[in-house]
Amino acid sequence: MAAVLHAENFLANLALFRELTAEQRAHIAGSTRQLRVARGDVLFHRGDPAAGMYVIVFGQIKLSFVSSTGVEKVVEILDQGQSFGEAVMFLDLPHVVTAQALSDGLLLFVPKETVFEGIDQDPVFARRLLGGLSRRLHQLIADVESYSTRSGTERVIGFLLRDCAAAELPEGAGSVEIQLPVAKGIIASRLNLTQEHFSRILHDLTSLGLIEVKGRRIHVRDLDRLRKHAS
């Protein structure tokens, strides 16, 4: 188990809190609670009251809801350094998604009263919160556009290429190994696909010699060919 986290030091390295004064960060850190979660733990359910925001120290969190037909729809998969819960906190509304841990992790919970005090004291902090919410809204709009205008194959290739772009590849690299961050069913839901459709697309890309799949490991054999196939 990792050593006890010094919340103030962690907050100082996050863009959201970086411009605050040391005194302001210390106040926020003093009001936060550290939450250790195990894989499968639910932080809150859809409909629960929103009492504050969460920041991920390490681990992965899934935000999702269940449709009227009983099918889970994954809205976001969040990683280290990302925050969630801000929007409904500002609106004083109950949570519209369920937050569940996809792995063991450590989170910081910042009560909404503390966040509001930070906003009152520093407009830069308010702007950074608004910036984070705006980026999330932009991504959600991009997702809706993708679901409406791009085929399932294009969505899967786009997801793989985003992972390739995030990896530190040698210049001119033609192939890359990707480790899927979560189970295929979760990725399929995130891409608005059924798990069967997602698996069929991976099989088709394998048949074309573009990728090789071994469990969660995907070997992209030729990045240029994969990009051209998407276009």
C-alpha positions in Angstrom: 0.0 0.0 0.0 1.3 3.5 -0.9 2.4 5.9 1.8 -0.1 8.3 3.3 -0.9 11.0 0.7 0.0 14.6 1.5 -3.1 16.1 -0.1 -1.7 19.7 -0.3 1.3 18.5 -2.3 -0.9 16.5 -4.7 -3.3 19.5 -5.3 -0.3 21.8 -6.0 0.6 19.6 -9.0 -2.9 19.7 -10.5 -3.7 22.4 -13.1 -7.1 23.0 -11.3 -5.4 24.1 -8.1 -1.9 25.2 -9.2 -2.6 28.9 -9.3 -4.1 29.0 -5.7 -2.0 30.5 -3.0 -0.3 28.0 -0.6 -2.8 29.2 2.1 -5.8 28.5 -0.1 -4.5 25.1 -1.1 -3.8 24.3 2.6 -7.4 25.3 3.4 -8.8 23.0 0.6 -6.5 20.1 1.6 -7.5 20.5 5.2 -11.2 20.0 4.2 -10.7 17.0 1.9 -11.2 13.4 2.7 -9.1 10.7 1.3 -11.1 7.7 0.0 -9.5 4.4 -0.7 -11.6 2.4 -3.1 -11.5 -1.2 -4.2 -12.4 -2.4 -7.7 -16.2 -2.5 -8.0 -16.9 0.0 -5.2 -19.6 2.5 -6.0 -18.9 6.1 -4.9 -22.4 7.3 -5.6 -25.5 6.2 -7.6 -27.6 8.1 -10.0 -30.1 10.1 -8.0 -27.9 10.5 -4.9 -27.4 14.1 -3.6 -24.2 15.8 -4.7 -22.1 17.0 -1.8 -18.9 17.8 -3.5 -16.3 16.9 -6.1 -13.8 14.1 -6.4 -10.2 14.1 -7.7 -8.5 10.9 -8.7 -5.1 10.4 -7.1 -4.7 7.0 -8.8 -7.0 4.4 -10.2 -9.8 4.5 -12.7 -13.5 5.6 -12.3 -16.4 4.7 -14.6 -19.3 7.1 -14.9 -22.4 5.4 -16.3 -26.2 5.1 -16.2 -28.6 2.4 -17.0 -31.1 3.0 -19.8 -34.8 2.3 -19.7 -34.1 -1.0 -21.4 -31.7 -2.0 -18.6 -28.5 -1.6 -20.7 -25.6 0.2 -19.1 -24.2 3.2 -21.0 -20.6 4.2 -20.1 -20.3 8.0 -20.3 -16.7 8.5 -19.2 -13.7 6.6 -18.0 -11.5 8.8 -15.8 -7.9 8.4 -14.7 -5.3 9.9 -12.4 -5.5 13.7 -12.0 -9.1 14.0 -13.4 -12.0 15.3 -11.4 -15.7 14.6 -11.5 -18.9 15.6 -9.7 -18.5 19.4 -10.2 -21.4 20.1 -12.6 -24.3 18.7 -10.5 -22.6 20.2 -7.4 -22.9 23.7 -8.9 -26.5 23.1 -10.0 -27.4 21.7 -6.6 -28.9 18.7 -8.4 -28.6 14.9 -7.6 -26.0 12.9 -9.5 -27.1 12.0 -13.1 -24.6 9.1 -13.3 -23.3 6.3 -11.2 -19.6 6.4 -10.3 -17.8 3.1 -9.8 -14.2 2.1 -9.4 -12.7 0.0 -12.2 -9.6 -0.6 -10.1 -8.2 -0.1 -6.6 -7.5 3.5 -6.1 -7.3 6.6 -4.0 -9.5 9.7 -4.3 -9.8 13.0 -2.7 -13.3 14.3 -1.9 -13.6 18.1 -1.7 -16.9 19.3 0.0 -18.8 21.8 -2.1 -18.7 24.4 0.6 -14.9 24.4 0.3 -15.0 24.6 -3.5 -17.4 27.6 -3.3 -15.1 29.3 -0.8 -12.2 28.8 -3.3 -14.2 30.4 -6.1 -15.1 33.4 -3.9 -11.5 33.9 -3.0 -9.8 33.4 -6.4 -11.3 34.1 -9.9 -8.5 32.0 -11.5 -9.7 29.0 -9.6 -13.2 29.7 -10.9 -12.0 30.0 -14.5 -10.1 26.7 -14.2 -13.2 24.9 -12.9 -15.2 26.4 -15.8 -12.4 25.3 -18.2 -12.6 21.8 -17.0 -16.3 21.6 -17.3 -16.1 23.2 -20.8 -13.6 20.6 -22.0 -15.9 17.8 -20.7 -18.9 19.3 -22.5 -16.8 19.7 -25.7 -15.8 16.0 -25.5 -19.4 14.9 -24.9 -20.5 16.9 -28.0 -17.7 15.3 -30.0 -18.9 11.9 -28.8 -22.5 12.6 -30.0 -21.1 13.8 -33.3 -19.0 10.6 -33.6 -22.0 8.3 -32.8 -24.1 10.2 -35.4 -21.7 10.5 -38.3 -19.0 7.8 -37.9 -19.3 4.1 -38.4 -18.5 1.6 -35.7 -15.2 0.7 -37.4 -14.2 4.4 -37.6 -15.0 4.8 -33.9 -12.9 1.8 -32.8 -9.9 2.8 -35.0 -10.2 6.4 -33.6 -10.1 4.9 -30.1 -7.0 2.9 -30.9 -5.3 5.8 -32.6 -5.9 8.0 -29.6 -4.1 5.4 -27.5 -1.3 5.3 -30.0 -1.0 9.1 -29.9 -0.8 9.0 -26.0 2.0 6.5 -26.1 5.6 7.7 -26.3 6.6 6.2 -29.7 10.0 6.4 -31.3 10.0 8.7 -34.3 8.8 7.0 -37.4 7.5 4.0 -35.5 5.3 1.9 -37.8 3.8 -0.5 -35.2 2.8 -0.3 -31.5 1.5 -2.4 -28.7 -1.6 -1.1 -26.9 -2.8 -2.3 -23.5 -6.6 -1.7 -23.3 -7.1 0.2 -20.0 -10.4 -1.6 -19.2 -12.5 -4.5 -20.2 -13.7 -4.6 -23.8 -17.3 -4.4 -22.8 -16.7 -1.1 -21.0 -14.9 0.3 -24.1 -17.7 -0.9 -26.3 -20.3 0.9 -24.2 -18.1 4.1 -24.2 -18.1 3.9 -28.0 -21.8 3.3 -28.1 -21.4 -0.2 -29.5 -22.6 -3.6 -28.3 -19.8 -5.9 -27.1 -20.6 -8.2 -29.9 -20.2 -5.5 -32.5 -17.0 -4.3 -30.9 -15.5 -7.8 -31.0 -16.6 -8.3 -34.6 -14.8 -5.0 -35.6 -11.6 -6.2 -33.9 -11.9 -9.5 -35.7 -12.4 -7.8 -39.1 -9.4 -5.5 -38.5 -7.4 -8.6 -37.5 -8.5 -10.4 -40.7 -7.2 -7.4 -42.7 -3.8 -7.7 -41.1 -4.1 -4.3 -39.4 -4.0 -5.5 -35.8 -3.4 -8.6 -33.6 -5.5 -9.1 -30.5 -4.4 -11.1 -27.4 -6.8 -10.5 -24.5 -6.4 -6.8 -23.7 -3.2 -6.4 -25.6 -3.6 -5.1 -29.2 -0.6 -5.0 -31.6 -1.1 -2.4 -34.3 0.9 -3.8 -37.1 1.0 -0.8 -39.3 -0.1 2.7 -38.0 -0.3 4.3 -41.5 -2.5 1.5 -42.9 -4.8 1.7 -39.9 -5.1 5.5 -40.3 -5.8 5.1 -44.0 -8.4 2.4 -43.3 -10.2 4.8 -41.0 -10.3 7.5 -43.6 
